[in-house]
Amino acid sequence: MRRLLIPLLALSTQAQALTLEQSVAEAINHHPILQQKYAAFEAAVRYKRAAVGDYLPQVRLYGGVGYEDVRYNSGQRIDSELTRTEIGVKVSQLLFDGFRTSSEIDRLDFEKEAERFGLISEAENLSLEVSRVYLQLIMADKIVGLSEQNIEEHKAILKNIESRQAKGLSSESDVAQVKARLATSQSGYLAARNNQMDMQAKYFDLVGELPKDLISPMPDFDYVPRTLPLALEQAVKHHPEIDAAISDTQAASAQHEREKSDFWPKLSIELQANKNDNIGGIEGPDEDARAMLMLSYDLFNGGSTTDRTEAASWRYQQAMAVRENTEKQVIESTRLAWNSYDFVGQQRSFYRENVDQAVIAEKGYIKQFKLGRRSLLDVLDAKVEVFLARKNYLNAHHNYHIAAYRLINATGQLMQSFRVDKPAQWSEEK
C-alpha cells in the first residue's frame, strides 16, 4: 500500500526534535489507522469507476467444444454423434436501464465522498491526539524538572538543619522531619518520571519515533472562535463528520433511485457473431451474425422490486437520523470544548497569582525561621505549597493550549491551523 506522503518541514540530516506540526505530519504519514481509512477510500474510488464501466460497450468472447448426440432435429430423425465446437463474440451496448446505472454511480460517488470525509475526520482526531500527547509530554518533562529542583531544595534544607543540629540549634526531630519530606519529594519525582515515560511511549505509538528536545508549541488563535455561537456555526459548517453523514444520506437517496429502476424496461443493442461446427447433428460449419435491439421488462417478480424499494426508503430514513445525531454530537463536543477552553483560561490567571503569592510566603517564612519566629514545619509546608502551585500552573498553562487545540478540532480546522496540507492522494483526481 502506498504511503500518504505529506511533506514535512525541512529537517537537518542529523536527528533533531520534531515540532508539533512535524509530529502531526509524521503521524498522518505512518499511523495504521489512517492507512486503513485511506485503503477504504481507494476501494470506494474503484467501485465507482467499476460502475461507470456499465456505460461502455460490453464485449464477451465465448467458445466451447464437446460431444453431441442428436436423435431428432426440428422433427427429422438425425441419429448423429459429432464433436460440436462453438466460438463467438457478443457486443452489447446499454441504451436505457431505468436510470439504474446513473443512480448506482451517484450512490458510489457519495459513498466515496463519505469515505474521504471519514479519512479527513480521522486525520483531524489523530492530529488532536498528537497535540494532546505532545503537550502532556512537555508538561511531564517540566514537572520532572520541577521535582528534581524540589529534591535539591530539600537536600539543601537537610544539610542546613544537620549543620544546625551539630551546633545544638536544631533537634533530631527536625532532621527526621526534613528527611521525611525529602523522601516524599523523591517519591513524587519517581511518579513524575513514570508519567514522563508513559507519555514518551504514547508519543512513539503515534509518531513512530521517540521524542527529543520537544519545542513548546503555540496554538494559532486565529482559528480559535471568539464566541460560542461562532464556534457552533463553524463546527456545523466545517466538521468532516457532518460532511460524511451528509454524503451517506445522499448515497442512501441514490440507492432508493437505483432500486426503483427495476420498475422500468431495459433497452440495449446487441451485436453477435458465431462460427460453429457440427451443430444440431448436422455435420459441417454453421455461421451466423445478427444485430438486435433488445427490450426486457419484468411483469412480475414476486414483489421483490417493491420490497427492495421500500427497504431503500427506510435506509434513507436511517441515514437521515444518523446525520441528525452526528450534528448533535458535533454541537455537544463543541460546547464541551468551548467550556473547557473558557474555564481553564480563567483558572490560569488564578494559578499564576497562586504561584506569586506562594513564593512570597516561602521567602517570608525562611526569613522568619532564621529569626526564630517560624518553625521548620512552617518552612517545609511553604515549600510544598510553592511546588504544588507551580505544578498546578504548569498543568493549567498546557491544558489551556490543549483546550484551544480541542476547540479548533471541534470546528474541523485543526490540520489547517497546523498548515498541514491534505495529501493529493486523498482526492479521486490524482
PyMOL commands that set and color helices and strands:
alter all, ss='L'
color gray80, all
select helices_A, chain A and resi 20-30+32-55+100-166+172-207+221-223+228-238+240-263+304-370+376-410+414-417+424-426
alter helices_A, ss='H'
color red, helices_A
select strands_A, chain A and resi 58-73+76-96+266-279+282-296
alter strands_A, ss='S'
color yellow, strands_A
deselect
rebuild
show_as cartoon
